[in-house]
Amino acid sequence: MPNLEGVYRFLLTPRWLALHVVVLLVIPAFVFLGRWQFGRFEERSDNKDRVTSNIEAAAVPLDRLAAAGRPVGEGDRYRRVVASGTYDAANGLLVRRRPQEGRNGFYVLTPLVTGDGTAVIVNRGWIEAAATADASPPVSAPPTGQVTVTGRLRTSETEDSTGIRERSGLPDGQVLLIDPDKIGKRWPYQLVGGYVELTGQQPEGVAAPTPVPAPDVGSGGGLNLAYGVQWWLFIGIAIGGWILLIRREVAERKADKPTGETAVQEPEGETAAQESETAAN
């Protein structure tokens, strides 16, 4: 029966030892990558369920979920809220680098003063960029007087969460991030943490900016699940390929073995008798 001292001794040669090491390193790497993809699948699936639930839930008063100087909780992202107040059009801002439907443009921010020296940033929608990057396009005025807005509650934007880097020298009235902590320094009231992405208001504005579409939650990590299964299938392929190479090497070595080594030798007695008979003749 073949063993390491015979047919399988080649497994201890440097070339095969290197292959063993590669296989032993690849298997745990594929296990790790598969587990990471499964983790991303669970994370994105949970996010999809939470965001979908928040969008479909009945609107609640803004002050139940947000307050001045208090950040919006991750679990309240995209929750539908209602707030009443008056727009302060004089302190409106434009947010640069906000493409929509393949066109570059701006978000239109207007503070909604809710009373007692407190306001919330309302993203009233999107407008297309002007002819040059530094020019501010015309913006329609918000409704005057008391207004009731309904929208999606959003968390404050940061460089880490958006990938957008702050820079100085922007045209007056333009910003790069919707960050109430920084924006509030230029306004005469306290800002609620986070902001509201407008979906409706009463009374409605005239020639209002284009609404920001609801978030696309996608497949909830379906691709990550597929990638995780794929990585773990690679484990079976690696092991199967390793075994296949060994079996093929064994078969080739057996085929190349000299036939003389396996020939059946005649007994010494029969050989001597044949030699005597030949001599007598």
C-alpha positions as CSV (number, residue, x, y, z in Angstrom):
1,M,0.0,0.0,0.0
2,P,1.5,3.4,-1.0
3,N,2.6,5.7,1.8
4,L,5.0,8.6,2.4
5,E,8.0,6.3,2.2
6,G,6.9,5.2,-1.2
7,V,4.6,6.7,-3.8
8,Y,3.7,9.7,-1.6
9,R,7.2,10.7,-0.7
10,F,7.0,13.5,-3.2
11,L,4.7,15.4,-0.9
12,L,7.7,16.3,1.2
13,T,9.6,18.0,-1.6
14,P,10.1,21.8,-1.5
15,R,7.7,22.4,-4.4
16,W,4.9,20.5,-2.8
17,L,5.6,21.9,0.7
18,A,5.1,25.4,-0.8
19,L,1.8,24.3,-2.3
20,H,0.6,22.9,1.1
21,V,1.5,26.3,2.7
22,V,-0.4,28.2,0.1
23,V,-3.5,26.0,0.6
24,L,-3.3,26.3,4.4
25,L,-3.1,30.1,4.1
26,V,-5.8,30.4,1.4
27,I,-8.5,28.5,3.4
28,P,-8.6,30.7,6.5
29,A,-8.4,33.8,4.3
30,F,-11.5,32.7,2.4
31,V,-13.2,31.9,5.6
32,F,-12.6,35.4,6.9
33,L,-13.7,37.0,3.6
34,G,-16.9,34.9,3.6
35,R,-17.7,35.9,7.3
36,W,-17.0,39.6,6.5
37,Q,-19.5,39.5,3.6
38,F,-22.1,37.7,5.7
39,G,-21.7,40.4,8.3
40,R,-22.1,43.1,5.7
41,F,-25.3,41.3,4.5
42,E,-26.8,41.4,8.0
43,E,-25.8,45.0,8.5
44,R,-27.3,46.2,5.2
45,S,-30.4,44.0,5.7
46,D,-31.0,45.6,9.1
47,N,-30.4,49.1,7.7
48,K,-32.9,48.4,4.9
49,D,-35.6,47.2,7.3
50,R,-35.0,50.1,9.6
51,V,-35.1,52.8,6.9
52,T,-38.1,51.3,5.1
53,S,-40.0,51.1,8.4
54,N,-39.1,54.7,9.3
55,I,-40.2,56.0,5.9
56,E,-43.5,54.1,6.0
57,A,-44.3,55.0,9.6
58,A,-46.8,57.8,10.5
59,A,-45.2,61.2,10.9
60,V,-44.5,62.4,14.4
61,P,-43.7,65.8,15.9
62,L,-40.1,66.8,15.3
63,D,-39.5,67.7,19.0
64,R,-40.1,64.0,19.9
65,L,-37.0,62.9,18.1
66,A,-34.7,66.0,17.9
67,A,-33.8,69.0,19.9
68,A,-31.4,71.9,19.8
69,G,-27.8,70.8,20.3
70,R,-28.8,67.1,20.3
71,P,-27.7,64.8,17.5
72,V,-30.3,62.7,15.7
73,G,-30.1,59.0,16.6
74,E,-29.1,56.5,14.0
75,G,-32.3,54.6,14.6
76,D,-34.3,57.7,13.7
77,R,-32.8,58.3,10.3
78,Y,-35.4,58.9,7.6
79,R,-38.2,58.9,10.2
80,R,-41.1,61.1,9.0
81,V,-41.6,64.2,11.1
82,V,-43.8,67.2,11.2
83,A,-42.8,70.8,12.3
84,S,-44.4,74.2,12.1
85,G,-42.9,77.6,12.0
86,T,-41.8,80.4,9.6
87,Y,-39.1,80.2,7.0
88,D,-36.2,82.7,7.4
89,A,-35.5,83.1,3.6
90,A,-32.8,85.8,4.3
91,N,-30.5,83.1,5.8
92,G,-30.9,80.5,3.1
93,L,-27.9,78.5,1.9
94,L,-27.0,76.3,-1.1
95,V,-25.2,73.0,-0.7
96,R,-22.7,72.4,-3.5
97,R,-21.9,69.1,-5.4
98,R,-25.3,67.5,-5.1
99,P,-26.0,65.7,-8.4
100,Q,-29.5,64.4,-9.1
101,E,-30.7,62.4,-12.1
102,G,-27.3,62.7,-13.7
103,R,-27.1,66.5,-13.4
104,N,-25.0,68.6,-11.1
105,G,-26.8,71.0,-8.8
106,F,-27.4,72.3,-5.3
107,Y,-29.6,71.5,-2.3
108,V,-31.6,74.5,-1.1
109,L,-31.4,75.0,2.7
110,T,-33.8,77.3,4.5
111,P,-34.1,77.6,8.3
112,L,-37.6,77.0,9.7
113,V,-37.9,79.1,12.9
114,T,-40.1,77.1,15.3
115,G,-40.1,79.6,18.1
116,D,-38.2,80.3,21.3
117,G,-35.0,81.1,19.4
118,T,-34.9,77.6,17.9
119,A,-34.9,76.6,14.3
120,V,-34.4,73.5,12.1
121,I,-32.7,73.3,8.8
122,V,-35.1,72.3,6.0
123,N,-33.7,70.9,2.7
124,R,-36.4,72.2,0.4
125,G,-35.1,70.4,-2.6
126,W,-32.7,70.4,-5.5
127,I,-32.0,73.0,-8.2
128,E,-29.7,72.7,-11.2
129,A,-26.3,74.3,-11.2
130,A,-25.7,77.6,-13.0
131,A,-23.4,78.0,-16.0
132,T,-20.3,78.3,-13.8
133,A,-19.4,76.4,-10.6
134,D,-19.0,79.6,-8.6
135,A,-22.3,81.1,-9.7
136,S,-25.4,80.7,-7.5
137,P,-28.5,79.9,-9.5
138,P,-31.8,81.7,-8.8
139,V,-33.8,80.1,-6.0
140,S,-37.6,80.4,-5.6
141,A,-38.7,82.0,-2.3
142,P,-40.3,79.8,0.4
143,P,-43.9,80.4,1.5
144,T,-44.3,83.3,3.9
145,G,-46.1,83.2,7.2
146,Q,-46.9,80.1,9.3
147,V,-45.9,76.8,7.5
148,T,-46.3,73.2,8.4
149,V,-43.6,71.0,6.9
150,T,-43.4,67.2,6.6
151,G,-40.2,65.5,5.8
152,R,-37.6,62.8,6.5
153,L,-35.4,63.4,9.5
154,R,-31.7,63.2,8.6
155,T,-28.5,63.0,10.6
156,S,-25.9,65.8,10.4
157,E,-23.4,65.4,7.5
158,T,-19.7,65.0,8.2
159,E,-16.6,64.5,6.1
160,D,-16.5,60.8,7.2
161,S,-20.1,60.1,6.5
162,T,-20.2,61.7,3.0
163,G,-16.6,61.5,1.8
164,I,-16.8,65.3,1.0
165,R,-14.0,67.4,2.2
166,E,-14.6,70.9,3.6
167,R,-12.6,73.7,2.0
168,S,-12.5,77.5,2.4
169,G,-13.1,80.2,-0.2
170,L,-16.6,79.1,-1.2
171,P,-18.9,81.8,-2.7
172,D,-21.1,83.6,-0.2
173,G,-24.2,81.6,0.8
174,Q,-22.8,78.2,-0.2
175,V,-21.6,75.3,1.9
176,L,-20.4,71.7,1.2
177,L,-21.9,69.9,4.1
178,I,-25.3,70.0,6.0
179,D,-23.7,70.3,9.4
180,P,-26.0,72.2,11.9
181,D,-23.2,72.7,14.4
182,K,-21.1,74.7,11.8
183,I,-24.0,76.3,10.0
184,G,-25.6,77.4,13.3
185,K,-22.6,79.7,14.0
186,R,-23.8,82.1,11.3
187,W,-27.5,82.2,12.3
188,P,-29.1,84.0,15.3
189,Y,-30.8,81.0,16.8
190,Q,-30.1,77.5,18.0
191,L,-30.4,74.7,15.5
192,V,-32.0,71.3,16.0
193,G,-29.5,68.5,15.5
194,G,-29.8,67.0,12.1
195,Y,-32.1,68.4,9.4
196,V,-35.4,67.7,7.6
197,E,-35.6,66.6,4.0
198,L,-38.9,68.2,2.8
199,T,-41.6,65.9,1.3
200,G,-44.6,68.2,1.7
201,Q,-45.7,71.5,3.2
202,Q,-48.8,73.6,3.8
203,P,-49.3,76.0,2.2
204,E,-47.4,74.7,-0.8
205,G,-44.7,76.9,-2.3
206,V,-44.8,78.3,-5.9
207,A,-42.2,77.0,-8.3
208,A,-40.6,75.0,-5.5
209,P,-37.2,73.2,-5.9
210,T,-37.3,69.6,-7.2
211,P,-38.0,67.2,-4.3
212,V,-35.1,65.0,-3.1
213,P,-36.0,61.4,-3.9
214,A,-36.4,58.8,-1.1
215,P,-33.3,56.8,-0.4
216,D,-32.7,53.7,-2.5
217,V,-32.1,51.0,0.1
218,G,-31.4,48.5,-2.7
219,S,-31.5,44.7,-2.2
220,G,-30.5,45.0,1.5
221,G,-27.2,43.3,1.1
222,G,-28.2,40.6,-1.4
223,L,-24.9,40.9,-3.2
224,N,-22.9,40.6,0.0
225,L,-24.8,37.3,0.7
226,A,-23.9,36.0,-2.8
227,Y,-20.2,37.1,-2.3
228,G,-20.1,35.3,1.1
229,V,-21.4,32.1,-0.4
230,Q,-18.9,32.5,-3.3
231,W,-15.9,32.9,-1.0
232,W,-16.9,29.7,0.9
233,L,-17.3,27.8,-2.3
234,F,-13.7,28.8,-3.1
235,I,-12.7,26.9,0.0
236,G,-14.1,23.7,-1.5
237,I,-12.5,24.5,-4.8
238,A,-9.1,25.0,-3.2
239,I,-9.2,21.8,-1.2
240,G,-10.6,19.8,-4.2
241,G,-7.9,21.2,-6.5
242,W,-5.2,20.3,-4.0
243,I,-6.4,16.7,-3.8
244,L,-6.8,16.5,-7.6
245,L,-3.2,17.6,-8.1
246,I,-1.9,15.0,-5.6
247,R,-3.9,12.2,-7.3
248,R,-2.7,13.2,-10.7
249,E,0.9,13.3,-9.5
250,V,0.6,9.8,-8.0
251,A,-0.9,8.5,-11.3
252,E,1.9,10.0,-13.4
253,R,4.6,8.6,-11.1
254,K,3.0,5.1,-11.3
255,A,2.8,5.3,-15.1
256,D,6.4,6.3,-15.4
257,K,7.7,3.5,-13.1
258,P,10.0,1.0,-15.1
259,T,8.3,-2.3,-15.9
260,G,11.4,-4.3,-14.9
261,E,10.8,-3.4,-11.3
262,T,7.5,-5.2,-11.4
263,A,8.6,-8.3,-13.5
264,V,8.0,-11.7,-11.8
265,Q,11.4,-13.5,-11.2
266,E,11.6,-17.3,-11.9
267,P,12.6,-19.6,-9.1
268,E,16.3,-20.4,-8.9
269,G,15.7,-24.2,-9.1
270,E,13.9,-23.9,-12.5
271,T,16.6,-21.7,-13.9
272,A,19.4,-24.2,-13.0
273,A,17.5,-27.1,-14.5
274,Q,17.0,-25.2,-17.8
275,E,20.8,-24.4,-17.9
276,S,21.7,-28.1,-17.4
277,E,19.4,-29.2,-20.1
278,T,20.9,-26.6,-22.5
279,A,24.4,-27.9,-21.7
280,A,23.5,-31.5,-22.4
281,N,22.1,-30.7,-25.8
